[in-house]
């Protein structure tokens, strides 16, 4: 007769706890975990925090993080020769790069990422051919190849519909089904002319048809869009998230709030440029102004109640996989978010956008104990996220 295994119970005595809900920081908390699931969270006294508990009294514990905008095929290196080579790598050459990037995310407590596409669909291929063998405890959602209009920005991360083919038809005929769809609906931010906008790549009708076609397969759409018209067109089409959203203006922020569409502002991209282009150059000045403007928009979005999730755009110049999530959180705080609110944007909100909020993103009873412990109190965050003390997946330290 088979005997059942005894429950594995672990108790953690946490100096501080940020649970991912956006609520207040809790002090001196006992976290009880049974078979990888949180069974109890309660205030801990000195007597309760005994030798039977793992002692994290000098740590702050928070949920595993989610980076909602990455490009796993690219590194954030400022070496332009390396960056150029990465644009032509084969899958064989990209495989170890993706593996290193995922390992770095895990080391920094990022337990889920959403990839925004690459020219060869390599991240999606890696997930399907390699990840099952590697057994990495990280959720990876991939767009495969993003879609852009012929002759417009986007070749770096995808392809355009064939001649005579609509965007909707191109999406409907995809043979390799991705985890979500990425559409590019504007250009990139200018580093020479502040606030310059580009025209939308697709019409509202084209995007609406694409959303409808994707919806039939249960796929969400993330849209790269900067500027008033490209963002407005994407929002009115019914997309699920706006990526970047520089210079979108207040009207679009109100639309996002009303329609409960997520915004992933990727503010750290401009911070990366300010640090890696020539000091005092036009590019450095414009990048700094772009960043300031984005922080102003983020502040307004907070007041309007726009759903927001953290995404770093890792792979951009100076934006490195893993440690950059702490910088993105810091920029949320600089824009006026409280520390718990910023952590929520980088945990529960991101998990909700990816549809994995039952797996990750909050520390509450009934949730998997997938979490991070960092040395010091809440005041040490987000800097302390650059070197987490411990990362847990389902209650197991990894």
N, C-alpha and C positions, 0 to 999 in steps of 0.2 A: 504494500500500500504506500503510495507516494505521500511524503510529508511536505507541508508548505514551508517555505522559507520564512524565518522570522523577519519582522519589519526592521529596516535599518533606520534608526532614528538619530538625527544629529541636531544639536542645539548650538546656536551661535549667539554669543553675547556681543552686541553691536554698540559701539560708543554712540553713533548717530545713524539714523536710517532715513533715506529719501526714497519713498515708495513708488515714484513715477506718476502719481496721480495729480501732481501739481500742488498738493496740500503741504502743510507745514512740516519741517524737519522734526523727526521724533528722536528724543535722546534716551540713552540707556534702554535698549530694546533687546528682548530675548526672542530670537527667531527659531522656531522648531520646525524641522524638516523630517518628513517620513517618506522613505523611498523616492526621494528627489522632489517631493511636493511639499509646499509650505502648509503646515497644519495649524500653526498658531503664531501670532505676533502679539507680544504683550510687554508691558513695562517690566524691567528687570531690577531687582534689588541686589545688593552685594551678596546676599545669601543665595539668591537664585543663580547668580553668575558664579557658579562653583567650578570645581575641577572637572565636572561632567560636561561643561560647555566649552566649545572652542572660543578662545579669548580674542575678540576683535574690539576690545574696549577703546583702543587707540585708533580705531578706523571709522570711516564712514562707509556704509554699505548702500548700494543703489542698484537699480535693475540693469541687466545687460542692455547695451546701447544698440541703436539702429541707425545706419547711415543710408539715407534714402536716395543718394545720388553719387554713384561712383563709376569709374571706368577702369575695370580691372586689368585691361591690357596695357595701360599706360602708367608710368611712374611719374612722380612729381619732381623729378630731377631738374635742376636749372641748367644742366649741361645740354646745350642746344644740339650738339652733334648726336648725343644719345637720343634725344627727343625725336630727331629726324629719322634715325634708324628704326625707332619703334613704330613708325608709320608704315613700315614695309615688312615687318617681321612675319614669318610663317607661323602656323599653329605650333609646330615643334619648338620654335624659338620663344613663343609666348607662354607656353605651358609652365615653365619654371617661374616666370615673372608673376603669373596669376597666383601660383602656389605661395610665393613669398608674400604677395599682397594680402592674401587671405590669412596667412599666419600672423601678419602684422596686425590686421584687424582684431583677431582673436586675442593677441597679447594685450591689446588696449581695451578689451572689454566690449568690442563691437561684435555682437552676436547675430546680426542680420544686415545684409546689404542689398541694395537695389541697383543693378547695373544698367546704365543708360545707353549701352550699345557700343559696338566697335565695327570697323570696316569689314572684318571677316566673320563676324558672329562668333568670335573665338571664346568669349566668356561663357556663352550658352553651350558651346561644344565641350568646353572644359567641364562644366557642371555635369553634363550627361555622360561623358566618357571617362572622366578622371575622378570626380568628387566621390562617387559611390565607393571607389576603391580606397580613397584617402580617408574616408570617414571623418571628415572635419565637422565638429559640432557647431556649424554656422549655417544660417539660412541664407541662401543665395537666390535672388530672383533676377532673371536676365531678360533683356529686350531682344537679344540677338543683334540684328542689324536695325538701326534706326531708319526712319523714312524722311527724306527731304525732297524738295522739288528739283527738277532738272536745272542745272546751272546755278543753283543756290548753295549756301553753306550747308555742310553736313557730310561730305564725303569721308571725312575722318572717322565718323562713327556709324556710317551706314550706306544706304543706296537710295536711288530714286525709282519710282515706278517706270516700267518699260514704256517705250513710245506707244501712244495710243491707249495706254492703260490708266485708269483712274486710281487714285490713292486707295479708295475702298476696294476696288478689284484686286489691287496688288496685295493688300492685307488679306483679303479673302482667299487668295490663291497660294498663300505661304505654305510650303511643305513642311518646314521645321517649326512647329508651334512653339513660340516663346512663352515666358511667364507673364508678360505684359507687352504693350506696344509703346514704342517711343516715336514721336513725331517732332520734327524740327519745323517751327513756324516763324522763325525770324533769323536774322544774322546774329553775330556775336557782338559784344559791347566794343565800341570804339575806344582805343586808348590814345587817340589824337584829338577827337572832337567830343567834348562832354555832352552826354545826353542825345547823341545822334541815334535816330531810329531807322530801322529798315522796314520795308513793306512786308505784310504777311506772305508766307510762302504758299499758303493754301487759302481758299475762300471758306466762308462759314459753311456753305453747302458741302464742300469737299470734306471738311473736318467732321461735320455732322454725320455724313454717310459713313465715314471711317469709324466713328464712335459706335454707330449702329451695327456695323459689320463685326467689329471687335466684340461688342456685347453679346452677339450670338454665340461666340465661343467662350464667353465668360472672362474676357480679357479687359483689364483696365488700360487707359491711355494716359501716359505722361507726356506733356508737351513742353518742349524747349521754346520759350517765348520771352522776348524783351521788347519793351515799347508798348504804347497804348493800344494800337490797332492789332498787332499780333496776339497780345494777351486777351483782348476783348473777344476776338474771333474764336480763340480757343475756349474761353469760358462759355460763350453762348452756344458752342457746339455740344457742350455736355461732357467735356473731358474730366478726368479724375484728379489731375494735379497740374499745376503750373510750375515749371522748373526755371529757376533764375528770377524772372519777373522784374528785372531792372527797369526803372522808368515807366512802370505800368500806370501810375497815377491813382488818385483816390477813388475815382469811379470804379475802377476795376477791383480795388481792394474791397469796396462795398459789395460788388457782385460776388466776389469769392466768399465773403461772410454770409450773404443771403443764400447762396446756393450750396454752402458747406463743401466747397472745393478746396483741397489742400494746396498750400503754397510752400515750396521748398526753395528758400531764397539764395542758398549757396554764396553767402556774403564773403566767405573766406577766400574765394577766387581772387577778388580784388585786393585783399590783404596780401596774397601771394605775389601779385604783380608789383605792389608797392615795395616789396622787399627784394625783388629779384631783377627789376629793370634798373637802368642807370639812375642813380640818385640825382634829383633835381631836373630830370628830363621831362619833356612834355608828357610822356607815357606815365611816369611816376605821379605827376601832378593830377592827370586825368583819372588814373586808377584810384588815387586817394579820394578824389571828389565822387567818383562812382560809389566807392565804399560808404562814404558819409551819407550819400543820398539813399543808398539801400538801407542803411541803419535807420534813417528817418522813416522810410516806408515800413520797416519792420515794427517800429514803435507805434505807428498809426494802426497797423494791422492788429497789434495786440489790443489796442483800445476798441477797435471795431469788432473784435472776436473772430478774426480770420483763423481757420484751422491751419496750423503750421507744423511742419516737420523739418528736422535738421538733415541736411545733405551737404556734403563737403565738395563734391565734384572732384574727388581724388583723381589724380592723373594730370590735373591742370598744373601749370607752372608753380612750383613751390608748395603744392598741396599734396601731402604724402598720405598714403594709405595707413590708417590706424591712428597716429597721433593727431591728425588734423581735426578729428571730431571734438577734441577739447577746445581747439581754437574756435570752431563754429559755435560751440556752447558759450564760449566767452563773448562772442559777438552778439548772441541773443541777449546776454546779460547787459552788454554795453548799450543795446537798443532799449533797455528798460524792463526786461523780463526778470522776475525774481529767479534765484537759483533753482528752486523746485519747478518753476514754470519752464525754465530752459531745459532742465533734465527731462521733463515730460515731453518736450518737443523732440528730444533725442532718444526717447525710449517708447513710451506708450503710443504717442501720436504716430511715430514712424511705424510701429508694429501694426497699428490700426490701418494705416495707408497700405501696407503690404498685405493686410488680411491675416496676420499671424499674432494678433493680440491675445489669443488663447494660449500661446506658447511663450511669449516674451513681452517685456515692456513694463510690467508692474510687479511689485512685491506685495502680494495679498494672499490671504488664505485660499487654497485651491489652485494656485498658480505654480508652475515649475520654478524651482529655486535656481534660476539662471541669473547670475548677479555678479557684481564687482565689489571688492573691498579696496579702498584707497586709504593710505596713511593720513592721519590728521583729521581734524574736524571739517565741517562744511566750508569754513573760511579758506581752506586749502584748495577747494575746487574752484574752477575746473583744471587748474594747473596740475593737481595731483593725478589726474587721469592720464597724464603722459607716461606715468610709471605705476600702474596699478599694483597693489600688494598681492592681490589674489583675484582670480577669475573662476567662477563656478558655472558649470553646466549641469542642470538637473541635480544640484546638490553635490556634485563631484568637482573637486578642484582640478583645473586643467593647466 
